[in-house]
Each structure stands twice: as C-alpha cells, then as structure tokens.
Amino acid sequence: MSLPTAYGHLAAADPVLRRLVGGVGRPDPFTWQERGYPVTSNFAAMALHIIGQQISTAAALTIFGRISASMGGEVTPAGLLALPEDRLRACGLSRAKASYLHDLARRQAQGTIDLEDMAGVDDATALADLTAVRGVSLWSAQMFLVHQLKRPDILPAGDIGIRRAIERAWQFDAVPGVEETRRRAFPWSPYRTYAAALLWASLSTPLPLAERPGGRARRTLGTAQ
C-alpha cells in the first residue's frame, strides 16, 4: 500500500487529518522491525509484545535478550517450553508473564495458532485468536497485526497516545473515550493504521501558535470537526 494513496484518503476524509498531514508528513506505520528489534520470527515478535506489556521498551528488550541468550540466541516455542518458570523469572519476567509465554508457546507448538502463517486470516479472526492466548491484550494483538502482518486498517482506540493526540488535534476539553475514538475513526477506514501512525507522530510536533492553549476556544467532546 502506498503512502500517497493512504494519506490522500485520510486527507479527503477528515479536514483535521489533512492539516496534520501538512504539518507532520506521512509517517510509515510499518517500520517496527527495521528499527533493530531482535526478532527472527512472528512468534518471537509476539513474545516480545507480551514481555513489553506495561514496561518500558528498554526493559522489554533487556529481558527479551536474556531469554534469547538462554536458548541459544533465538526465541522459539520449543525453547520456551524447555525453560521452567523459575528460569524465565530469573530473566526478569513476572510469574504471570512467564505463564503467558508458556501458553503462547504451547498453542504454537500444538497448532492451535500459527503465527508464521496468518496472511489469509482476516483482522477480526486474527485478533480473536491472539487475544485467546493468556495475557495477550487487545493492544498487543493490534500491534502484532500492524508490525508483523502489516495490516492497513487497525486503530488501537484504547491507546492513550492516540486519544491524547485526538484531544490535542481537535482541541477537545478532555481526552476522548475508547468508543468516541472508534466512532471518530470510522471515516478513516480502510487506512486507520496510517491514521494511528499520523496521530502518534503528531504528539512530537509543536502545535501552531493559533492552536496552542489559549489560542482558540476548545471544543466539547462529541462536537463536529
């Protein structure tokens, strides 16, 4: 999918996104693996997503590196199943996350889920399969669909960064809720992944003077664009 096509659609569908494209540019949402993350398979990537839930990226990468080193440099289902929980905890995992990784490894080994061959699985089914794994949050499943499967129409509406970016760009008086975020994103389909990338990128872009607090009246949630 080309960036001009996706961002052309978003700019035509929403005047606020059109303004953001003009100020932020057209970020590529599918560059996660190109930033040096040490994953060799979709399975390893999903393991890293689980490890990274509710901790910093730096901490997640450190723990992932320890686990990888303990099984010879590659995180695999067989390798994880061979590591007892106390070994995983010694790498820095909580007891809960150790059990989550074992559940993921069992499902992959038994064929309940096949993370390496999901190209023909639709988004809704893929999300359902992933969140059936113990401890896999909807956010982690959505990140897997974006970063590993490169799906173009995923909006993590529960992500606080996305919601804060909407509050900021639309000059709302409060951070929108998850359902409000989903409702606002309907016109952005089928390129909501690109909209998410744009919104995240906008958080590190200074607001124009006219749009800074005090520059104009802020809108109440639910009002028109």
Contacts in CASP RR format, 6 or more apart in sequence:
PFRMAT RR
TARGET T0000
AUTHOR 0000-0000-0000
METHOD contacts of the structure
MODEL  1
MSLPTAYGHLAAADPVLRRLVGGVGRPDPFTWQERGYPVTSNFAAMALHI
IGQQISTAAALTIFGRISASMGGEVTPAGLLALPEDRLRACGLSRAKASY
LHDLARRQAQGTIDLEDMAGVDDATALADLTAVRGVSLWSAQMFLVHQLK
RPDILPAGDIGIRRAIERAWQFDAVPGVEETRRRAFPWSPYRTYAAALLW
ASLSTPLPLAERPGGRARRTLGTAQ
1 152 0 8 1.000
1 191 0 8 1.000
3 26 0 8 1.000
3 28 0 8 1.000
3 194 0 8 1.000
4 26 0 8 1.000
6 26 0 8 1.000
6 152 0 8 1.000
6 191 0 8 1.000
6 194 0 8 1.000
7 21 0 8 1.000
7 25 0 8 1.000
7 26 0 8 1.000
7 191 0 8 1.000
7 194 0 8 1.000
7 198 0 8 1.000
8 21 0 8 1.000
9 188 0 8 1.000
9 190 0 8 1.000
9 191 0 8 1.000
10 17 0 8 1.000
10 18 0 8 1.000
10 21 0 8 1.000
10 188 0 8 1.000
10 191 0 8 1.000
10 194 0 8 1.000
10 195 0 8 1.000
10 198 0 8 1.000
11 17 0 8 1.000
11 18 0 8 1.000
11 21 0 8 1.000
12 18 0 8 1.000
13 187 0 8 1.000
13 188 0 8 1.000
14 187 0 8 1.000
14 188 0 8 1.000
14 225 0 8 1.000
15 225 0 8 1.000
16 169 0 8 1.000
16 170 0 8 1.000
16 225 0 8 1.000
17 188 0 8 1.000
17 195 0 8 1.000
17 198 0 8 1.000
19 169 0 8 1.000
20 169 0 8 1.000
20 198 0 8 1.000
20 199 0 8 1.000
20 202 0 8 1.000
21 198 0 8 1.000
23 205 0 8 1.000
24 198 0 8 1.000
24 201 0 8 1.000
24 202 0 8 1.000
24 205 0 8 1.000
25 198 0 8 1.000
25 201 0 8 1.000
26 194 0 8 1.000
26 198 0 8 1.000
27 197 0 8 1.000
27 198 0 8 1.000
27 200 0 8 1.000
27 201 0 8 1.000
28 197 0 8 1.000
29 146 0 8 1.000
29 193 0 8 1.000
29 194 0 8 1.000
29 196 0 8 1.000
29 197 0 8 1.000
30 146 0 8 1.000
30 147 0 8 1.000
30 150 0 8 1.000
32 146 0 8 1.000
32 147 0 8 1.000
33 39 0 8 1.000
33 45 0 8 1.000
33 147 0 8 1.000
33 148 0 8 1.000
37 45 0 8 1.000
37 48 0 8 1.000
37 61 0 8 1.000
38 61 0 8 1.000
38 64 0 8 1.000
38 65 0 8 1.000
38 68 0 8 1.000
39 45 0 8 1.000
39 48 0 8 1.000
39 75 0 8 1.000
40 74 0 8 1.000
40 75 0 8 1.000
41 74 0 8 1.000
41 75 0 8 1.000
41 76 0 8 1.000
41 115 0 8 1.000
41 116 0 8 1.000
42 115 0 8 1.000
42 116 0 8 1.000
42 118 0 8 1.000
42 144 0 8 1.000
42 148 0 8 1.000
43 75 0 8 1.000
43 76 0 8 1.000
43 77 0 8 1.000
43 104 0 8 1.000
43 108 0 8 1.000
43 115 0 8 1.000
43 116 0 8 1.000
44 68 0 8 1.000
44 74 0 8 1.000
44 75 0 8 1.000
44 76 0 8 1.000
45 144 0 8 1.000
45 147 0 8 1.000
45 148 0 8 1.000
46 104 0 8 1.000
46 115 0 8 1.000
46 130 0 8 1.000
46 136 0 8 1.000
46 140 0 8 1.000
46 144 0 8 1.000
46 148 0 8 1.000
47 64 0 8 1.000
47 67 0 8 1.000
47 75 0 8 1.000
47 80 0 8 1.000
47 101 0 8 1.000
47 104 0 8 1.000
48 60 0 8 1.000
48 61 0 8 1.000
48 64 0 8 1.000
48 75 0 8 1.000
49 136 0 8 1.000
49 140 0 8 1.000
49 143 0 8 1.000
49 144 0 8 1.000
50 97 0 8 1.000
50 100 0 8 1.000
50 101 0 8 1.000
50 104 0 8 1.000
50 135 0 8 1.000
50 136 0 8 1.000
50 140 0 8 1.000
51 60 0 8 1.000
51 63 0 8 1.000
51 64 0 8 1.000
51 67 0 8 1.000
51 93 0 8 1.000
51 97 0 8 1.000
51 101 0 8 1.000
52 59 0 8 1.000
52 60 0 8 1.000
52 63 0 8 1.000
53 97 0 8 1.000
53 135 0 8 1.000
53 137 0 8 1.000
53 139 0 8 1.000
53 140 0 8 1.000
63 91 0 8 1.000
63 92 0 8 1.000
63 93 0 8 1.000
64 75 0 8 1.000
65 91 0 8 1.000
66 91 0 8 1.000
66 92 0 8 1.000
67 75 0 8 1.000
67 80 0 8 1.000
67 83 0 8 1.000
67 88 0 8 1.000
67 91 0 8 1.000
67 93 0 8 1.000
68 74 0 8 1.000
68 75 0 8 1.000
70 83 0 8 1.000
70 87 0 8 1.000
70 91 0 8 1.000
71 79 0 8 1.000
71 80 0 8 1.000
71 82 0 8 1.000
71 83 0 8 1.000
77 104 0 8 1.000
77 105 0 8 1.000
77 106 0 8 1.000
77 108 0 8 1.000
77 109 0 8 1.000
78 105 0 8 1.000
78 109 0 8 1.000
79 105 0 8 1.000
80 88 0 8 1.000
80 101 0 8 1.000
80 102 0 8 1.000
80 104 0 8 1.000
80 105 0 8 1.000
81 102 0 8 1.000
81 105 0 8 1.000
81 106 0 8 1.000
81 109 0 8 1.000
85 95 0 8 1.000
85 98 0 8 1.000
85 99 0 8 1.000
85 102 0 8 1.000
88 97 0 8 1.000
88 98 0 8 1.000
88 101 0 8 1.000
88 102 0 8 1.000
89 95 0 8 1.000
89 98 0 8 1.000
93 101 0 8 1.000
96 135 0 8 1.000
97 135 0 8 1.000
99 134 0 8 1.000
100 133 0 8 1.000
100 134 0 8 1.000
100 135 0 8 1.000
100 136 0 8 1.000
103 133 0 8 1.000
103 134 0 8 1.000
103 135 0 8 1.000
104 133 0 8 1.000
104 134 0 8 1.000
104 136 0 8 1.000
106 112 0 8 1.000
107 113 0 8 1.000
107 133 0 8 1.000
108 114 0 8 1.000
108 115 0 8 1.000
113 129 0 8 1.000
113 130 0 8 1.000
113 132 0 8 1.000
113 133 0 8 1.000
115 148 0 8 1.000
118 126 0 8 1.000
118 149 0 8 1.000
119 149 0 8 1.000
121 129 0 8 1.000
123 145 0 8 1.000
123 151 0 8 1.000
123 153 0 8 1.000
123 154 0 8 1.000
126 141 0 8 1.000
126 145 0 8 1.000
126 149 0 8 1.000
126 151 0 8 1.000
127 138 0 8 1.000
127 141 0 8 1.000
127 142 0 8 1.000
127 145 0 8 1.000
130 136 0 8 1.000
130 140 0 8 1.000
130 141 0 8 1.000
130 144 0 8 1.000
131 137 0 8 1.000
131 138 0 8 1.000
131 141 0 8 1.000
138 156 0 8 1.000
138 158 0 8 1.000
139 156 0 8 1.000
139 158 0 8 1.000
139 159 0 8 1.000
142 154 0 8 1.000
142 156 0 8 1.000
143 156 0 8 1.000
145 151 0 8 1.000
145 154 0 8 1.000
146 154 0 8 1.000
146 193 0 8 1.000
146 196 0 8 1.000
151 193 0 8 1.000
152 190 0 8 1.000
152 191 0 8 1.000
152 192 0 8 1.000
152 193 0 8 1.000
152 194 0 8 1.000
153 189 0 8 1.000
153 190 0 8 1.000
153 191 0 8 1.000
153 192 0 8 1.000
153 193 0 8 1.000
154 192 0 8 1.000
154 193 0 8 1.000
154 196 0 8 1.000
155 162 0 8 1.000
155 181 0 8 1.000
155 182 0 8 1.000
155 185 0 8 1.000
155 188 0 8 1.000
155 192 0 8 1.000
155 193 0 8 1.000
155 195 0 8 1.000
155 196 0 8 1.000
156 162 0 8 1.000
156 196 0 8 1.000
157 163 0 8 1.000
157 177 0 8 1.000
157 178 0 8 1.000
157 179 0 8 1.000
157 181 0 8 1.000
157 182 0 8 1.000
157 185 0 8 1.000
158 177 0 8 1.000
158 178 0 8 1.000
158 181 0 8 1.000
159 196 0 8 1.000
160 175 0 8 1.000
161 199 0 8 1.000
161 200 0 8 1.000
161 203 0 8 1.000
162 181 0 8 1.000
162 196 0 8 1.000
162 199 0 8 1.000
162 200 0 8 1.000
163 175 0 8 1.000
163 176 0 8 1.000
163 177 0 8 1.000
163 178 0 8 1.000
163 181 0 8 1.000
164 175 0 8 1.000
164 203 0 8 1.000
165 199 0 8 1.000
165 200 0 8 1.000
165 202 0 8 1.000
165 203 0 8 1.000
166 172 0 8 1.000
166 175 0 8 1.000
166 176 0 8 1.000
166 181 0 8 1.000
166 184 0 8 1.000
166 199 0 8 1.000
167 174 0 8 1.000
167 175 0 8 1.000
167 176 0 8 1.000
168 202 0 8 1.000
168 203 0 8 1.000
168 207 0 8 1.000
169 199 0 8 1.000
169 202 0 8 1.000
170 219 0 8 1.000
170 225 0 8 1.000
171 211 0 8 1.000
171 216 0 8 1.000
171 217 0 8 1.000
171 218 0 8 1.000
171 219 0 8 1.000
172 218 0 8 1.000
172 219 0 8 1.000
172 220 0 8 1.000
172 221 0 8 1.000
173 218 0 8 1.000
173 219 0 8 1.000
173 220 0 8 1.000
173 221 0 8 1.000
174 221 0 8 1.000
176 184 0 8 1.000
176 221 0 8 1.000
176 222 0 8 1.000
180 221 0 8 1.000
180 222 0 8 1.000
185 192 0 8 1.000
185 195 0 8 1.000
188 195 0 8 1.000
209 215 0 8 1.000
210 216 0 8 1.000
END
